[in-house]
Amino acid sequence: MKSIALTVNGEAVTANVTPRTSLADFLREDLLFTGAHLGCEQGVCGACTVMIDGAPARSCIALAVTCDGADVQTIESFDDDPRMAQLRAAFTKEHALQCGYCTPGMLISSYDIVGRLPDADEARVREELSGNLCRCTGYTGIVRAVRSCLGETAPALPAKPAFKVERDVTAPVAAASQAVLPSGAPELHQSFTVAHSADAVWTVFQDIEAVAGCMPGVSLTAAPKDGHVEGQVAIKLGPISAAFAGTAQVRLDDAQRSGVVSGQGRDSGSGSSVRGEVKFAVVSSGAETRVDVAVAYALTGALGQFARGGIVNDVAARLTNAFAANLQARLEGRELESTEIAGGSLFLGAVWSFIKRLFGRG
């Protein structure tokens, strides 16, 4: 492993990487900037194009270790850039995209052309774009879009935002209990009620093994010690089964009846990784007790395709309902209703709920 320090999209980043880790994999898997797409992984198709120190470069053949000290920009950093906004509008007007897979790299290359070659003719634009391949458009719309932005006064670029926190991803995923989430990681909010006093509910939450036993698919592989937990979460999403093995740190505030669980894990079968932070609070609500939960997460790898908000929200709601039922059963001394995630039913049910809402039937 080698320690590197660089700037990514205006944010200072430090990390430990292996010598052979590509910049594309580092950006996508560690920092979750997935705008750099992977296509040929040989530097030919241009889908992975990013800016390195102000010049377009192939992130799939650039090693992360060689970017130590560099300033890297992915397509995500251009959201508020006037020149990029101009290009995006032109791409839309000229129908310069179809499937969109090549578009992030194509836009970055176009951004460079417009800023560097304001007098380029069509032949020069085509030559400059020759390193970005598109299987959909035939290039005519792309060339028209780029040429429509040439010759205009380049707008002043906005100042880079001042980030309050520097991101540190130096700890290996398998070894660290403290999850390091990227800025802007999605967050879910769930609440449920239990027909018992807040004191009784909080007593259960103080017992880490009891809480784990109430959560479908969760099992501990070692006894908790000083808030440190080792275990795994098994789940099946459609045809994909995964067992995320990892560690977590649990911090409880008895006075506020609240806590934070921060951890991460990896599924060796799919190569997917998850990082997350769960915040919860036990609130007295008349004769019942309300439990509020907020979950921030980052999911990468093969299972990252299932991290869409609607699907994740539905799956989370079903897991929360199962947890609430098991918690109620434990408080009443009954056998737990469900300690396993039932095959693909959660995922399929979530998809069906999404479809019904989409067509106004839910």
N, C-alpha and C positions, 0 to 999 in steps of 0.2 A: 504494500500500500504506500502511496505517496500523498503527502499533504499539498493541497493547492489552494490558492486564494485568487479569486477573480470577481469581476462584476458581471452580473447577469440581469439584464433589463433594469439597470439602475440600482440594483440591490447587491451589497457586498455579500459574497458567499465564500465560506471555507469548507473544505471537504477532504476526506481520504478516499482516493480512487486507486484502482489497480492500473498498472502501466498500459494495459491493452483496452481499457474502457474508452469507447468513442465518445466524443462530445455529444453526439445525438442521443446515445443511451443515457448519458449523465443528465442531459436536459430533460428527457422524457421520463425516465424511471426514478431519478432522485429528486429533481426539482419540479416535476409534473408540468413542464412547459411542453405540451404535446403538439404545438403548432408546427414544429419541425417534423415533417412526415418522413417515414422510412420507406424507400422504394427499392432501388437496386442494391443499396448498401455498398456500392463500388464507386461512388462519386460521379455517376454518369447521368442519372435522371434529374437531379437538381431539386427533388421534392424536399430535401432536408436543408436547403439553403438558409443560412443565418448570416448576420453581420458579425464579423470579428474585427475589432478595432476599426470599424467604419467601412469595411470592404466585404462584399458577399463571399461566402466560403461554404464548402460542403461539410456539414457537421458529422456525416457518417464516416468520413475518412480522416477527420481531424481528431487526434487523441486528446482527451480531456487534460492530460498532464502537460501537453504542449501549450495549453491555454492559460497556464499559470500567469497571473498578472494581466490577462487580457480583458477587454471590454466586449461582452457578447450580447447581442440583441436578437431575440426571436420575434416572430410576427406579433406576439402578444404585447410587445413593448410599443407598438405603433398605433395603439388605439386612439390616441389624442394627437397624432401627428398630422398637420394640415396637408403635407405633400402626399402621405399615404391615403388620407381621406379623399383627395383629388383622384388618385389612381383607382381606389375602390369604386368611386362613383363612375369613372370611365369604364372600368371592367363591367360594371352592371349595365351601363348604357349600350356598350358594344357587344354584349353577350359573350364576354371573353372567358367564361367559365361554365362548366357543366357539372361534372361529378365533384369538382372542387379539390381533389386530392393534390394536384400540383400547384394549386393557387397560392398557398402561403409562400412557397419558394419562388414562384413566378412573380409575385408582388414585390418581394424583397429585391430580386434582380431588376425588376422594372423601376423600383425606387432608386436604385443605383444609376441606372441609365438616365433617368430624367434629371438627376442632380449632377451627373458627370458629363453628359453629352447632350446639351440642350439643342444642338444644331444637327443631330443625327438624322440621316435620311432613312427610308424604309429598309434598304439593304443593310445598313449598319445596325439598325434595331434588331433585324432578324439574326444578324451575326452575334450580337450581344446576348440574345435570348437562346442561342443554339444549345446552351448547356442546361436548359430547362425543357424537359420533354412533357408533352401533353398528348394523351391518347383520344381526346374527345373533340376538341374544338377545331382542329385544322390550322390554328394559329392566326388566322386572318383577323378575328375579333381582338385577340391579344395585341397584335401589332397596331391595329387602329387605336386601341385604348392607350397604349404607350405614346404613340405619336400625337394623340390629342392633348397630351400633357406636356409635350416638348415646347420650348420656346417661350413659356410663360415664366414670369418672375417667381423663383422658388420662394415659398413662404418661409418666414423665419421659424426655425425649429423651437419648440417649447423647451424650457429648462427642464432638466431631469428632476423628477420628484425626490424629495429628501425623505428617505425611509428612516423610521425611528428605530428599527431593529435589524441587526445583522443576522443573517441566517447561518447557522452552524450545523453542518451535516457530517461532522468528522467521525461520529460514533457509528460503527458498523451496525446494520439493521439487526442482525441476529444477537448482538451482544447488549444493546441498550434497552433499558426499560422506559426511558423518557422519550416519548414520541416527539419528533420534530416535524410539525405540519407546515406545509407551504402557506404563504400568505394567500388569503382568498379561498382556503379549503372549504368545501361545502359543509353546512351544518344542518342537522335535523333537530326538531323539537317535538317531544312527545310528553303527554301527561296521562296519568290514570289514577283511579281512586281505589282504596281498599277499606273495607268495613271494619277497621280496627283503629285503636288509638295511635297517635303519632309515636308515643313512647314504645309501644309494642313493635311497630314497623321499624323504627330506628334500631331496636335491639337486633332485629334480623340483619339489617344493613351493616351492623358492626361485625357480623360474622361473615368473613369473606367466603368461606367454604359454603355456607348456607345460601348466599347470594348466587354463587356460581352454580349451585345445584338447581336453582330456580330458572336459570337461563337455558333455553333449548340449544343443544349442540355444544355447550361449554363443558369442559372437563379440566381439572387441575392435575398436573403431573408431579407436583411437589407441594408440601405443606407451606402455606403462606408464612413469611417471616419478615417482621418489621415492615409490613405493607408491601413487600415484594412478592409477586405472584408469577408462577410459571404454569403454562397450560396450553390448551389448544381449543380452537373453535372449528367444528366440522359443519359444513353446509353443502347443499347441492342446489345448483342453479341450472335448471334444465338438464342438459347432458353432461354438465361439468360438475365434478365433485371436488371439494377442496377441504383441506384440514390445515388451518393456519396455526402453526406452532410458534409461540413467542413468549414474551414477558411483559409485565405491567407493574406499575407502581400505584398503590392506593393510598390516598390522603383523605382523612376524615376530620371533620370539624364537629365535635359533639355538641358544642354550644349552639351552633346554627343548624344542626341536623342536616349537614350537607357534605358532599365529598367530590373528589376528582379521581378518575382512573385514567392514567396515561400509559399507553403501551403500543406495541407493534409486533407483527408476526409475519411469517412467510409460509406459503404453501409450496413444498418442494416439487409436487407433481406438475403444477401449471406454471411455476416460477412467479406467481403473483405475490405481491407484498401489500400489506395494509398497515397504516399508521392511524392512530385515533386517540381522541380524548373525550371522555364521558364525564359530564358534570351532572350531579343529581342533588335534589333537595327534597326533604320530607316535610310537608306542610300540613298542620292541623286544619281540618275543614269541617267544623261541626262534629257530628257523630262519626264522620269518615276521615280518612287521611289521604291527601293528594300527594303524589310523587311526580315531580317535574324532572324531565331528563333532556339534556342537550348533548348531541353527539356530533363532533367534528371529525372528519375522516379524509384519508387519501388512499385510493385503491389503484394499484398499477399492475401491469402484466396482462395475462390473458383474460382475467376477470374484470379488468378495467372497463370493458365494454358494457358491463352491467351496472356501472356507477351513475347512470342517468338518474336525475332527480326524482322523476315520477316513479320509476321502478323501485329505487332505494327507499323512498318514502312509504310505499305500500308494504314492502318487505319489513321495514322497521316497525310499522304499525302492527303487523301480525305478530312479530316477535315480542313487541311490548305487551300485546294482549295475552300471549302465552306466558310471559314472565309474571304479569299481574295475577293470572289465574293460579300459577304455582305459588306465588307469594301468599295469596289468600289461603290456599290449601295448607301451606306450612304453618301459618298463624293459627289455623283451626285444628292442626294435628292430623290432617287428612293426607292420604297418599297424593303425591304430585301428579298433576294431570298429564304433563308432557315434559320429558327431559331430552327429547331428540327432535331434530328438525325433520319433518316427514317428507323425505325424498324431494321431488321437485315441486311439491304442491304450493309452497310459498311463492316461488318464482312464477309459476303458471297462474296462480291466483292473482298475483300482482299485475301481470301482463293483461289478464282478462279485465281487471278493474280499470286499467288504463284505457283499454279499447272501449269499454262501455262509456267512460267519461268523454272520450274523444268524440263519440257519436251521440252524446247527450242522453245515454240510457242509464247512467249511474247516478 
